[in-house]
Amino acid sequence: MSNNLLLQDLIDPLPPQPVSWMPQTLGWKVLFIIVMVGIAIWSYRIWVEFNRDRYRRDALRQIRQLTLDHQALNMPDILLRKLNIIAKTTAMQAYPTQDIAALYGEDWLEQLNRTCHEVDFNQPLFGEWQRSLYSPDCVGWDTNSLHQLVSAVQLWVSSHKKEAQ
C-alpha cells in the first residue's frame, strides 16, 4: 500500500485572486493626477529653459570649431572677423529690440561691457581687435593675445545678461 492513496482524493486549493494595484479610493487618484500635472509642468519649464539658451550653446560650439580651424590654418584675420560675427549674432539673438548690427568699434565694446560684467572690454586688447577688423592686415596678433580674446568672447557668450522678453 502506498501513501499516495490518501492524497488521491485531495483537491488543490484555488490560488487567491490577484490584488489590483489601482487605487480604490478617490484620494489616491486625485493625488496621482496632481503629481502627474506637477511633473508635466516641471518638464515643460526645463524644456523652455533649455531652448531659451540654445543660441548660447550654438555660439560656444561655433567658437570651439573656429578655434580648431584656426589651429589648423593659423590665419588670425579670419579668426578675428568670425569671432566678431559670432559675438554680434549672439547679441542680436539676446537683444532683439536693440540695433546691435549697426554697432562697431568702441560702441560695440561698450555694449559688450554693459551686458556682461565678467569681462572688461575696455582693455587695449579689445580695442585692437576692433581696429583689426577694418584694417587690411592683421599684424601683431600672437597666440597668447588670440587665446585671451577667444576666452573673453566665450565668457561673454556664456554669462551675458539676456534681455527680458
C-alpha positions in Angstrom: 0.0 0.0 0.0 1.3 3.4 -1.0 1.0 6.7 0.8 -0.3 8.2 -2.4 -3.7 6.6 -1.9 -4.5 9.1 0.8 -3.7 12.0 -1.4 -5.8 10.9 -4.4 -9.0 12.5 -3.2 -7.5 15.8 -2.2 -8.3 18.8 -4.3 -5.7 21.5 -4.7 -6.8 24.8 -3.2 -7.5 27.7 -5.6 -5.0 30.5 -5.5 -6.3 33.8 -4.3 -7.4 36.4 -6.7 -4.6 38.9 -7.6 -4.7 42.2 -5.8 -5.2 45.2 -8.1 -2.6 47.9 -8.0 -5.1 50.5 -9.0 -6.0 52.7 -6.0 -9.5 52.1 -4.7 -10.2 55.4 -3.2 -10.7 58.8 -4.8 -8.0 60.5 -2.8 -5.2 58.4 -4.3 -6.5 59.1 -7.8 -6.5 62.8 -7.2 -3.0 62.6 -5.7 -1.8 60.7 -8.8 -3.3 63.4 -11.1 -1.7 66.2 -9.1 1.7 64.5 -9.2 1.4 63.9 -12.9 0.4 67.5 -13.6 3.4 68.7 -11.4 5.8 66.5 -13.4 4.4 67.8 -16.7 4.8 71.5 -15.6 8.3 70.9 -14.3 9.3 69.1 -17.6 7.8 72.0 -19.6 9.8 74.6 -17.6 13.0 72.6 -18.1 12.4 72.3 -21.8 11.6 76.1 -22.2 14.8 77.0 -20.2 16.8 74.6 -22.3 15.5 76.1 -25.6 16.0 79.7 -24.3 19.7 79.2 -24.1 20.1 77.3 -27.3 21.7 80.3 -29.0 24.5 80.3 -26.3 25.3 76.6 -26.9 25.3 77.2 -30.7 27.7 80.2 -30.3 30.0 78.3 -28.0 30.1 75.3 -30.4 30.9 77.7 -33.2 33.8 79.3 -31.2 35.2 75.8 -30.4 35.1 74.9 -34.1 36.6 78.2 -35.0 39.5 77.7 -32.6 40.1 74.2 -34.1 40.1 75.7 -37.6 42.5 78.4 -36.5 44.9 75.8 -35.1 44.9 74.1 -38.4 45.1 77.1 -40.7 46.8 79.7 -38.5 45.0 82.7 -40.1 44.4 85.3 -37.4 42.4 87.7 -39.6 39.7 85.0 -40.3 39.6 84.2 -36.5 39.2 87.9 -35.6 36.4 88.5 -38.1 34.5 85.3 -37.4 34.7 85.9 -33.7 33.1 89.3 -34.1 30.4 87.8 -36.3 29.6 85.1 -33.7 29.5 87.7 -30.9 27.2 90.0 -32.9 24.9 87.2 -33.9 24.7 86.1 -30.3 24.0 89.7 -29.2 21.3 90.1 -31.8 19.5 87.0 -30.5 19.9 88.0 -26.9 18.8 91.7 -27.5 16.3 91.6 -30.4 14.9 95.1 -29.6 18.3 96.8 -29.9 20.1 97.8 -33.0 23.2 95.6 -32.5 24.1 95.2 -36.1 24.9 98.9 -36.5 27.4 98.9 -33.6 31.1 98.7 -34.2 34.4 99.8 -32.6 34.1 101.5 -29.2 30.3 101.5 -29.2 30.2 97.7 -29.8 32.7 97.2 -26.9 30.6 99.4 -24.7 27.6 97.2 -25.5 29.6 94.1 -24.5 30.6 95.8 -21.3 27.0 96.8 -20.4 25.7 93.3 -20.8 28.4 91.3 -19.0 30.5 92.4 -16.0 32.7 89.3 -16.1 35.0 90.7 -18.8 36.4 94.2 -19.1 36.1 95.1 -22.8 37.8 98.4 -22.2 41.2 96.8 -22.2 43.6 97.7 -25.1 43.4 94.1 -26.5 39.7 94.5 -27.4 40.2 97.9 -29.0 43.0 96.5 -31.1 40.6 93.7 -32.1 38.0 96.1 -33.3 40.6 98.2 -35.2 42.0 94.9 -36.8 38.6 94.2 -38.3 38.8 97.2 -40.5 42.5 97.2 -41.4 43.8 95.3 -44.4 46.4 93.3 -42.5 46.2 91.8 -39.0 49.8 92.2 -37.7 50.8 91.8 -34.2 48.4 89.1 -33.1 50.3 86.4 -31.2 48.9 83.2 -29.9 48.5 84.5 -26.3 46.5 87.5 -27.4 44.2 85.4 -29.6 43.7 83.0 -26.8 42.7 85.8 -24.4 40.3 87.2 -27.0 38.7 83.9 -27.6 38.4 83.2 -23.9 36.8 86.6 -23.3 34.3 86.2 -26.0 33.4 82.7 -24.7 32.9 84.1 -21.2 30.7 86.9 -22.6 28.6 84.4 -24.6 28.1 82.1 -21.6 27.5 84.8 -18.9 25.9 87.9 -20.6 22.6 89.0 -19.2 19.7 88.3 -21.5 17.1 91.0 -22.3 13.8 90.4 -20.5 11.2 89.4 -23.0 
